[in-house]
Amino acid sequence: MKERIISSSIIAVGVVILGLCIKGGIDNFVNKDRQVTVKGLAEKEVAANKVTWNITSAEAGDDLTVLYQRIGQVEEKIKSFLTSNGIKAEDIHTSAPSVVDRKADRYSDGREPSRYLVQLHMSVSSGEVEKVRDVINRQGVLLKDGVSLAQNNDYDNPIKYEYEGFNDIKPEMMKEAIANAQKTAEQFAENSKSSLDKIVKADQGQFSIVTPDQIVPNKMKVRVVTTITYSLKN
């Protein structure tokens, strides 16, 4: 009799467990498609804290020795202009001059007024953005000293602004983007007479830095968009 009672109890417990498993499976099946996917956006305006100014000057002629002397003089004039206006010497970088032999160019028609074109390549890379911007605006002074700056085809834009310190603001922006995504999901759940459950899937967010106003290119906007999928419950 005792063994029969134990067996009956084991069977009863098994039936209860089986029932709970079946109920859970049915609930999962019913709710498996009850999800909402939303996007969360966060934006922050920042000021560039690094600027790179690529400077190019060119001299043309037929005597390379004379051209190298002239390009050396141009280099000294540009350096003097920069340092006299507060640019640090360590922020000024100079590459070796490049030489183009126009007569050696197979596409040349032989009508060039001079054989050689020597280009001087310099750059200013600094964290003192406003100071460099001020110097850029005064580069016309170089013309009075016989120095003309040329457009360098190696650069789409000779002045490049950057924001360093992106990792410092990333966590807070992600937090804001996730909070905004949750608000949207909660509104959807309320409209569908449901409530939010757990997060089913989420990405790490897509960050981008844009310059809204080209007139003020040193003012930027950092943007992050994250996509989150929530499950819904009654």
C-alpha positions, 0 to 999 in steps of 0.5 A, a space after each residue: 500500500 505504501 509503495 502504491 501511494 508513493 507511486 501515485 504521488 510521483 505520477 501526480 507530481 509528474 503530471 503537474 510538471 508536465 502541465 506547467 511545461 505544456 502551459 509554458 510552451 503554449 504561452 511561448 508559442 502564443 507570445 513568440 511573435 509579440 515583439 516590437 522593434 524600435 529605434 532610439 536616437 541621441 544627439 550632442 553638439 560638440 566643438 572640434 578640438 583638433 584641426 589640420 591645415 594642409 598648405 601647398 605652394 608651387 614654383 615653376 621654372 626650368 632650373 631645378 637648382 633655382 627652384 629649390 632655392 625659391 621653394 626653400 625661401 617660400 618655406 621659411 616665409 610660411 613658417 615665419 608667418 605661422 609662428 609669428 601668429 602664435 602657431 607652435 613650431 612643433 605643430 608645423 610639419 613639412 614634407 620633401 618637395 615634389 617635382 613634376 617634369 612636364 616634358 616627361 609627361 606622355 600627355 604633355 603637348 609641349 606648350 608648357 611655359 616651363 619644364 619643372 613644377 616644384 611643390 612644397 607641402 606643409 601642414 599645421 596640426 593643432 588642438 588650438 582650433 580657434 587660433 589656427 582658424 584665425 591664422 587661416 583667415 589672415 593667410 592673405 598676408 602671405 601674398 604681400 610677401 610674394 607667397 601664393 598658396 596653391 590648391 592641393 589635389 591630394 586633399 578634397 578639403 585642405 582644412 580638416 576638423 576633428 573631435 577627439 574624446 569620442 569615447 568619453 561621451 559614448 556611454 552617456 549617449 548610448 544610455 540616452 538613445 536606449 532610454 528614448 527607444 524604451 519610451 517609444 516601445 512603451 508608447 507602442 505597448 500602451 497603444 496595443 494594450 500590452 506591456 514591455 517584457 525583456 529585450 530580445 535583441 539590441 545592437 551597439 548603436 551606429 555613431 556618426 559625426 556630421 557638420 550641419 553648417 559648412 559655414 562653421 565647420 568646427 561645430 559638429 553634431 555627434 549622433 547615435 542610433 540604436 535598434 532594440 527589439 522588446 517582447 510584449 506581454 499582457 
